[in-house]
Amino acid sequence: MNRLSWFNVTSLTLGFAFLYLPMVILVIYSFNESKLVTVWAGFSTKWYGELLQNEAFLDAAWVTVKVAVLSSTLATVLGTMAAYVLVRGGRFLGRTVFSGMIYAPLVMPEVITGLSLLLLFIGIGLDRGVLTIVLAHTTFSMCYVSVVVSSRLMTFDRSLEEAALDLGCSSFMAFRLVTLPIIAPAVISGWLLAFTLSLDDLVIASFTAGPSATTLPIKIFSAVRLGVSPEINALSTIMIGIVTVGVISASLISKRNSLRQQRDEQAAARTA
């Protein structure tokens, strides 16, 4: 194993400081007593209490959570179906176009995606609101679910499904009773990833949101234009905590899935 040189340690330290030091400062100043976000006046949690009494932020938070749950659930269902078709469907007419359309949002700029969805909703006469935000977030997050689930399906031992079919299960029963429980960690990881992406999306939501549905990132961005208040620091700290928990949970589930897969492969090798 190569030892870390002073150059690598310095580069890593500066890189992590550049990425995470502003977040650490934001979290620290969310507990500031003073109304001035740049002047430390002592430790206090009063801004979290003020935040809980701010109806505008609470309404935006409720819309954000509702959109995130709905869009991540819909994206998980559609992404899992798309991954199953790509991995198990073999070669079929239009496979290249289908896979390209699934993975296109991964490389498409968010501005282009948001603008195209806005023109679509205007063209079909759909009023912008919670529904349009859910559809927009489902569009760009299902590709992430598809990538996660596809990687698990490609390493899945199909002999387990064949054994279930030989014992009298239909294709749907074999998927529900055998395949789905095994790939469940990947499906849950995809849901958590889609939930996190929807929770902090600003660009696409700003194109597809209406006056009756304002998400929390849009509300924060609008409030910051008038100056950063300690309430925004407190709200941002809560969002950082939620996103961090979601990312760590997804990572732990993926790691657990990988360890389980290695144990299954080792058990199969010993049996053989």
N, C-alpha and C positions, 0 to 999 in steps of 0.2 A: 504494500500500500504506500503510495506517495504521500510524503508529509506536506502539510500546507506551508507554503513560503510566506514571508512577511508581505509580499506583494498581493498574494491571493487573499490573505486575511484582511489587509487594508481595503482591497477592492470590495470584498463582501461586506465589510463594516460600513463603508461609505454608501454602497448600494442599498443595504437594508435601512440605513439612516435616512436616505433620500426618500425611500418609499413609505416608511412607517413612522418617522419622527413627527411629521405633521399630524398624523392621527393621534399619536400619544399626547401631543400638546393640546389638541382639541378635547380629548377626554379629560385631561387635567383641568382645563379651563371651564369645563362644564360644571365643575364643583366650585367655581369662583363665587365669592360673595358679592363682588362688585358688578354693576351693570356694564362696565367697560370691559370688553373681552380681552384687552391687552394689559390690564392693570390687575394684579393679584391683590385681593383684599381679605383673604382668609378662606378657609374651607366652609362650604355650605352646600346643602342639597335642595335649597329652596326653589331653584329653577326647574327641578323635576316636578315639584309640586305645582309651580306655575304652569308647566306644560300640560299637566293633567286637567287644568281648568281652561285650556285654550280650545274652544270648540272647533275652530277652523282646522287646527292641526289634527285633532281627534277624528274629525270627519274624513280628512284626507288619509289618515292612517287606516281607518276602517275600509275605505275604498281600495287602498293599496293591498291590504291583506286579503280582501275578498277577490280582487283580480288575480293576485298571486296564487291563491288556492285553486281557483277555477281554471286558470290558464295552465298551471303546472299539472293538474290532474288530466285535463284534456290533452296536453302535449305528451304526457306519459303514455296515455292510451294510444294515440296516433303514432308516436315515435316507436313504441314497442311493436305495433303492427307493421310499420314500415321496415324496422330492423328484421323482423321475422321473414317478411317477403324478400328482402335483399339477401339474407343468408340462406334461407331454405327454398326460395323460389326457383333457384337455378337460372338458366338462361331463358329469357322470354322476350317477346317483341316490346321494345321500348324500355328495356332495363337500364340502358345508359342514360336515357333522358330522365327516367324516374329517379335514379340515384343522384344525378346532377341536380334535380329540383329539390331533393331532400337536403343535400349538403350545401346548396347555394347560399342560404342565410349565414353560414359560417364565415364566408368571405365577402358577403355583400355589405357595403357601408350602411350603417344604421339610418343615415339621412335618406338614402335611396329607398330603403325598405319602408321607412315611415311615410315618405312622400308617395310612393306607389300605392300603399294601403289607403292613404287618405284619398287619392284619386279614385280608387276602387269603391270606397264607401260613398263618396259623392256621386259616382256614376250609377250605383244601384239604389241611391236614395236612402241609405241607412244613416239615421241620425247618430252623431257621435256621442258616446257615453261609455258606461261600463262594458257593454257588449262589444263595442269596437275595440276597446283596449284589450279585452280578453282574447279576441280573435287575433289581434296583432301580436300579443305576447306568445300566443300558441304557435303562431307562424314561425317566429324566430327561435323559440326554445325547443320545439320538437326535434330539431336536427341534433341538438346536444344529447337528448334522450336516445335518439336513434344510434348515435355513435357509441354511447355507453353500453346499451343493450346488445348491439351488434358484436362488440368485442367479447361479450360473455357467450353469446350464441355460437360464435365461431369455435370456441373451445369446449362446447358442450358435447358430452358423450351421447351420441344418438342411439346407441345400443339400448339405453334405458327406455327411450320412447318405443323402440322396436319391441322390447320385451312387454311393454304395456299393451301394444297393439296385438301381440301374439296371445295375450291373456284375455282378449275380448274387448278392450277399450276402443272407442271410436277415436278419430283424430282429435276432436275437440276435447274429449275426456282425457286423452293422453297429454294434451297440452295443459289442461287445467290441473290435473292431478300430479303430473311428473315434471313437465318443463317449467311451468310458471313458478312452483315453489323453489326450484333450483336457481332460476335466474332472478328470483325476487330481490336479492341484495342489489343487483345491478339496476333493477326497475326502481327500487327505492332511492338509490343514488341518483338516478336520472331525475326523479321527482324533486329531490332536494336541490339539485343543480338548477332545474327549471324554476323552482320557487325562488331561489336566490337571484337569478337573472331577472325575473319579473319584479322582484321587490325593489331593486335599485335602478330600474330602467328609467331614463329621462327622455332620450331623443325620440324613440318611437312613440312613447306615451304622449309626448307633447304634440305630435301630429294627429294622433287618433283620439285624444281626450276631448270632451266637450265641456260646456259650462257647468253641467250638472254632475260631472265626474272629474275630480282633480286628484291625482295621485300625490303621495307624499313627496317624492323627488321634485315634482313640478312646483308644489307649494313651497318647498325649501328654496328652490332656485329663485322663485319670485320674491320670497322674503329677503334673501341675501342681497338682492339688488338695492334694497333700502338700508342695508347695513346688517352686520352679523350681530345677533342678540344672543345672550346666554341661553335662552330657550332653544335656539337652533343648535347650539353646542350640545345641550342635553339630548335633544332629539336625534342628532347625528350619532351621539354615543350609543344610544339605544339601537339604532339601525346597524351600527358597526357590530354590536354584540350579537344581534340576531343573525346577520350575515355570517359572522365568524362561527357561530354555533352550527349553522347550516352547512358551511364548507367543511368544518371538522367532522360533523356527523357523516357527510357523504364520503369523506376520506377514510374514516374508520370502517364504514360499511364496505367500501371497495377493498380495503386491506383485509377485512375479515373474509370477504368473498374469495380473494386471491389465496389466502391461507387454507380455506376449506377446499378450494380446487386442488391445491398441491397435496393435501392429505388424501383426497379422493384418488388422485393419480398414483400416489405411492401405494395406497391400498390395492388399487387395480393391478399395479405392477407386482405386488407380493402375491396376489391371487393367481396371476398368470404364471 
